[in-house]
Amino acid sequence: MKNDQIKIINIAQDYDKTMQYLAKEKIKLDFYFDPNGSLMHHLGINMPPAVVLINKNKEVVAKYVNTYNWNEKSVLDFLQSLSTSP
C-alpha cells in the first residue's frame, strides 16, 4: 500500500502504560496521545486504544477500538481494498 493513500493514526490516553507495553512487546508504532479524550470524542470513539484510518482526502475510512486482530481476513481484505482505491 502506498503511503500517500492512507494514514494510520494510533490513539492512546496513557503515555506511560502505552510506552511500557510497546517496549515490552518490542513494537514500534507512532502514537497520538490524547490524555483528556478530546480527539476520541470528536471521532466518536469512547474507549482507547484506537486506530483511525484516514484516506488521502482526509476522510475517516475506518475506526478500530481497543485491541484488534490485524491478521483477520476481513481486516486484511478491507486494507487491500483501500490500497486499490482510486
C-alpha positions, -999 to +999 in steps of 0.1 A: +000+000+000+014+034-009+020+057+020+001+086+003-032+066+001-039+061+038-027+075+071-028+053+102-033+072+135-029+052+167-045+070+197-039+063+234-046+081+266-020+068+290+015+076+278+034+055+304+013+024+300+014+026+262+052+031+261+058+003+286+037-021+266+053-012+233+088-017+248+079-050+264+064-063+231+092-047+210+066-029+189+075+003+170+045+025+164+038+062+164+010+073+187-010+103+192-016+107+230-050+121+239-050+124+277-083+142+280-100+123+252-109+153+231-098+137+198-115+105+206-147+123+215-145+143+182-141+110+163-169+092+182-145+068+200-153+060+236-125+036+245-088+037+240-066+025+224-079+032+190-067+032+154-081+055+128-075+052+091-077+084+070-076+084+033-058+109+010-090+131+010-087+134+048-118+113+054-120+087+082-125+054+064-122+031+094-120+031+132-108+002+153-113+004+190-094-014+218-074-044+207-079-058+172-068-088+153-050-073+123-045-107+107-082-113+104-092-119+068-119-092+068-095-066+080-068-076+055-093-076+027-105-041+037-069-028+039-062-043+005-093-026-009-080+007+003-047+002-015-065-003-048-090+026-044-085+055-068 
